[in-house]
Amino acid sequence: MKLAEPYSGNSSFDHELVIGGVSARALAQEFGTPLFVIDEADFFDRAVAWKSALEHHFGDTAGTVYYAGKSFLNKEVARWVHTVGIGLDVCSGGELAVATSIGFPMDRVELHGNNKSEDEIRAAITAGVGIIVMDSFHEIERVARIAAELKKIQRVYLRLTPGVEAHTHEFISTAHEDQKFGFSIANGAAWRAIEKSLEHSSLSLVGLHSHIGSQIFINEGFEIAATRLIELLAKYRDHFDRQLPELDLGGGYGIAYLPGESSLVASDVLGAIATVVKSECEKHGLTVPKISIEPGRHIVGPTTTTLYEVGTTKSVELDGGDSRRYISIDGGMSDNIRPSLYGAQYTALIANRLSTADLVSSRIVGKHCETGDIVIREIDLPEDVAPGDLLAVPATGAYGRSMASNYNHMPRPAVVAVRGGKARLITRRESINDLLALDI
């Protein structure tokens, strides 16, 4: 996004934000606020970058880049993923339904989840998903039984916990021992899961999977996880005299949310991982397996900006004589739960004009009946922010709309794609009638 030239439609505004060639005020006027605005070209560029980097660093052993649908998924985004030629990672029957509804190639779909229902497993196998990632001993039996009933042999991975303490928030760290996902390598559960999987003729165990967490900026965790999974591949080869052909190293690559922060770069991450994978495989006398990854946040997160309209402002006196400006917007924790859930931080700017007013300590809060409904806890904004102004919060593409709720019976916002100066609705705004329609 960038600043446009002075907006000609209203001389009281000097400058305004432009996203994908469309002004913030035009977007708000046509589609309302709160509004998720996704830069379509940026999404494509990021998805292509991950695909190209995987192919560059792994060559013939490049597997699949699976876009993690949990970060944000609708029919149009699924079409974009299909067009780029990458895969889709889904973790519920609903996400699978999005894929099937647009004819997404099922051989490029993998199904995740720590507690897949029998209906979800049946739907996935019936649809022909390429991979089911199994997460528990119960699930091994469940997938095997349903595949046998459907007279199919299902390709599967085992999700393993390699014992890596990822440098991220506890709620989004997923490879240490004390959490709900996967089979532990350290306590032997991973090996027992391998043996159990091989007992079933309706399962084809083709690889191992690991995901160490989300919003990670240090390559070391990914490298350690790869090393431990390759050690297990070597043990498998030595025991069964054959090699598992695939390895999925998950996602979790960090992006910038605040000024001064930087994002991981696809080529750098995969270059570092490739060095470790190739070295470890050579050390153990293994053929380099097909390597797959699962970026979601890194593809969609930076592409999207949320637009809000300011409703009220007020100054609150603090201890010591200081004051804080409270700026209330027309959304909040119902469209971005991450700050309340685990302290995620964002920045914001006035989107409809340029202000030269002095900066004051401010807090951007939502309209919900919760003290903790805070989008940005501390930010310096111009003191002349007023009702009717538009605020833009960048980097909300991952987990904003996908984790949105109807708290206080708030309809969830629309999603608009912008490209080349044109905007189009790709998810419509919910209405009050949509909410009432569910009540009996």
N, C-alpha and C positions, 0 to 999 in steps of 0.2 A: 504494500500500500504506500501511497505517497500523498503529499500535499498538492492540491490543484491550484490553478490560477484563481484570482478573485472570482467568487461566484457572482455571475452577472444578474441572476434573478432577484437578488436582494442586496442592496448596497450597504446594509447594516452589517453584513458578514464579509470580512476581508478575505479569508481563506477557509477552505474546508477539506476534509479528508476525502480522498478518492480511492476506491478499491476496485481493481480490475477495470478501470476506466469509468466507473460510475460513482457519482458523488454520494456521500453519506446522507445528505439531506434528501436527495432524490429517492434513495433506497427507503428511508424512513417514511417518506410521504406515500410511496406506492405500497409498501409491504407492512408498515407499522413497526413498532418496537415492543419488547425486545426482539432482536432479529439476529440470527446467525448468518453471516455473509462469508461464503467460501470462494476463494480465488481458484477457479477451475484450472487455469494454466499452471499455477504453482503446485497444485496437487499432482498433475501429470508429470511435471518436472521432477518432483521428489520421488514419485514412484519409479520413474524411469532411472533415476540416479541409483537407487538401491538395486534394481535389476541389472543395470550395467556394471555396477561395482562387483556384484556377486559373480557375474560371468567373467569379468576381467581377472579377478583374483583366484578363481577356482577353475576356470576353463571348462573342460569336459566333465569335471566333477561338481559343477554348479547345479544345485538342486532347484528349489522353488522359493521365490520371495512370496510369502503369504502375508497379505495385508490383514492385520488384526482388526476384524470387523467390530470388536467391542469398543474400539476408540470412537468410531462413528460410522454408521451404516444406514443407508437407505437404498432404494432401487437404483437411483442415478449413480451413486457412488459405486455400487456393485458393477454397473455398466462401465464406469471408468476403469475399474480394476481389470475387468475383462478385456477392455480395449488395449490397456498397457501390456497385457499378456502375462500378468502375475497371478498368483493364487489368492484364495480367500480363506482366512481362518475364522471359523464360527464356533460359538460356545453355547448355543441354545437352539431349540427348535424354531424359535422366532427368527434368529439370524439365518438359519438354514433356509427358512421359508422365503426370506428376501432373495437369497441366491437362486433358489429354484424358480421363483416367480419371474425372473428375467432371463432364464435359460442359461445361467452361468455353468460353464463346463464342470461337471461334478468331479472329474479326475483331478481338478486343481483346487478342490475344497478339502480342508481337514477340519474335523470336529474335536473340540476340546471340552473340558468341564470336569469337575471333581465329583459330580453327582448327576450324570445324564440319566434321564428317565428312560424306561423301556420304550415309550412312544418315540422319544427323540432318537434313540439308537435304531429302532426299527425304521423310522423315516429316513435316517441317514444311509443305512445299508440299502434300503429299497431305492433310494435316489442314486446310489452308486458313488458315494463320496470316496475320494481317493485314499484318505487316511482317517482312522479314528485313533485319537491319542488316549490310551487307557490309563486310569489314574488310581485304581484300587483293585484288590483281589476280587471283590464282589463284581467289579465291572468286567474283569477278564472273563468270569463265568457268564455274565449277562450278555456281553457282546458275542461270545462264542455260541451261546445257546440260540440267540436270535438269528445270527448268521446261518447256523445250521438249519433252523426252521425255514429260512428263506432260500435254502439250498445255494448259498453263496460262500465264497472264501473272502473274508474281509482283510484288507491290508491294515496293519496296526503299528503304532509306536507305543512304547512305554514312557510315560513321563517320570523322570528321575529327579531327585533332589541331590545335587552334588555337594551340599554343605558349604556353599559360598555365602558369606555375609556381605550382601550387596550394600553399597553406601547410598542408602535411600531411606525413605520413611518406612517404618515397620509395616504399615498397612499395604505397601506395594512392594515389599521384599518377599520373594517367593522361593528361594533356594536354600534357606537355612532349614534346620531339622524340625523345629517346633512350629509347624504350620500345616495347612490342610492339603497341600498339593503333593502328589507324586509318591514314588517309592524311594526310600533312602538308600544310597549307595553304601554309606558307612555301616549301617546295621544289618546289611545283607538282604534287606527286603527287595532291592532291585534284582539281585540274582535269583531269588525265589520267584519273583514275578516273571523273569525270563523263562525259567523252567516250567512254570505253570502255563504260560502262553503257548509253549511248544507242545503241550499235551493235547491241544485242540486242533483238529484237522480243518476246522472252519475259520481258523485265524492264520494269517500269514504275517509273522513278525518280521518287519523289514528294517526297523530302525529304532533308535533311542532319541528321546527328546529331553531338553532342559530349558527352563526359563528362570532366570535368577532374580527378576524384579522389573521395576519400571523407573523411568527417569533417572538412569544411571549415566554418569559421565566418565567413568574410569574403565579403560579396556581390560584391566587386570582381572576383574570378575568373570568376564566372558572367556578370557584365556584359561583361567583356572578350571572353569566348568568344562571347557573343551578338553583339557588335559585329562580330567577325571573320567569323562565319558569315553575317551579313546582308550584309556586303561581298561575300561570294562569291555570295550570292543575286542581288545587283545585277549582278555580272559575268555570271552565267548569263542573267539577263533581257536584258541588253544584247547578248549573243552569240546567243541563240536566239530572242529576241523573244517569250518567254513566261516565266512565273514558276513556280518550284517552290512548291507550295502548303503544305508542312509543314516544321516545324523541331522537332527533339527536343533539348532542352538538358540531358538526363541528370539525375543526382541528385548525391549526395554531401553532403547537408546534415547538419551536425554536431549531435550530441546531448551532453547532460551525462552524465558518468560519475562525477564526484567532487563532494563537497559544495562549494558555492560556484560551480560551473560553471553555465552556462546553455546552453540549446539555441536553435538558430535557430527562428524562428516562421514558419510557412507563409505567412501573409499578408504579413509583412514581406519575406521573400525574393522572393515572386512580385510584390509591389508594386514592388520595386526593379528586377527583371528586366523587368517590363512597361513601366516608364518608359523604360528603355534601348531595348527592342525597338521600341516605338512611335516614339520619337524617331529612331532609326536608319532605320527604314522610311520615315518622312516625309522624312528627309534624302536618301534614295536614290530617292524616288518609288515605293516598293514598297507593295503591299497587305500588311498584317500577315498573316503566314502562321499556320496552325494551330500552336499551341505545345503541345508535350507535355513531360512531365517524368517522372523515374524515382526517386521516393523509396522507399527500402527500410528502411535503418537507422532513419530518422526515424519510420517508422510502427511498426515492430516492436521496435526496440531497447529503448526505455524500458518497454515493456509486460511484460517478462519478468524474473523473478528466479530465480536458481539457488539451491537449498537443498542444503547439504552437512551431513554429520555429522562432528563432530570425532572423530578416532581416537586421536591421541596429542599430547602437548605436551612441550616440553623447553626449557630455557634454555641459551643458548650464550654463553660469555664472549667478549667482543670486546677488541681492543687498546684500551688506555686505561682498562680497568676497567669499561667498560659491558657490558651484556648484551642479548641479543635473544631473545625468546620465539618458538620455532618451533611453529606450530599446523598439524598434518597433518590433511587432510580426505580424504574417501573418493572424491574425483574428482581433477581437476587438468588437465594439458595435453591430455588426451584429450577433455575436454568444453569447454575454453576455451583454445585455442592462441594467442589474440591477445597475451597478455602475453609469451609466449616468442618469438612470431614477430616482433612489432615494438614491444614495450615498452608495449602498451596498459595503462592504469591503471584500477583499479576500487576501490570501497570495499566494506565489509562490516559487518555487525552481528550480534549474537547474536539469533537469531530465536525462541527458545523461552522466554526469560525476560528480566527486567530485572536488570541488575547495577549495583551501586553501588561495586564494587571500583575500586581505583586503576588508571589506564590505564598500560600498559607497551608499549614498543616491540616490535612483533610482525611476523612474516612468515607469511603463509598459503601453505602448500606442498601440493602434491598427493602422491599415493601412488606415482607412477611412478619408475622406476629412472633418473632424470635429475636432476642437480644443478640444471638450469635449469627444473625443473618447479615454477614459482612462479606462483601466481595473483595475490597482492598482495605486492609486495616490501617495502613499509614502511607500517605502519598502527599506530595506537595502539588497543589493545583492552584490556578489563578483564583484570586478572591472574588472575582466577578462571575464565577459559575452561577447560573440562575435557572429557575424553572423554565423548561422549554429547550434548554441546551441539549445537544446530543453528546454522549460520552461513548468512546470506542475503547473496548478492552481487547487487545490482540491476543493471538495464540490460544484461542478457546476451541479449536477444532476437535481436540481429543477430550472425550469424557464430559463435555459441556452438554450438548443436546442428548448424547446417549445415556447420561445419568440424570437427565431432567425428570422432575416429578410434578405432580399436580397439587403439591402442598398448598393449603388454603384455597383449594379449588381454583388454582391458577392454570389456565390453558398453556400448554407448552408452546414455545415460540416456533415461528416458521424458519425454514432454511432456504436461502437464496444463493444460487451460483452466479458469479459474475465473470465475464470474459469479453475482452475486446470492446468495452463500453456498453455491453448489454447485460441485463439481469433477468434471470428466470427463476421461478419458484420450483424447488425440487422436493420440499416437504412443506405442506401448507400448515398454517397456524391452526391449532386446535381451537374449537369454539366452546362456549358454555354448553351448547346443545350436545356436543360430543361427550362432555362429562356427564350430563344428565341422562344421556341415552343408555348408560350402563346400569342405572338404578332401576330396580323392579318396583 
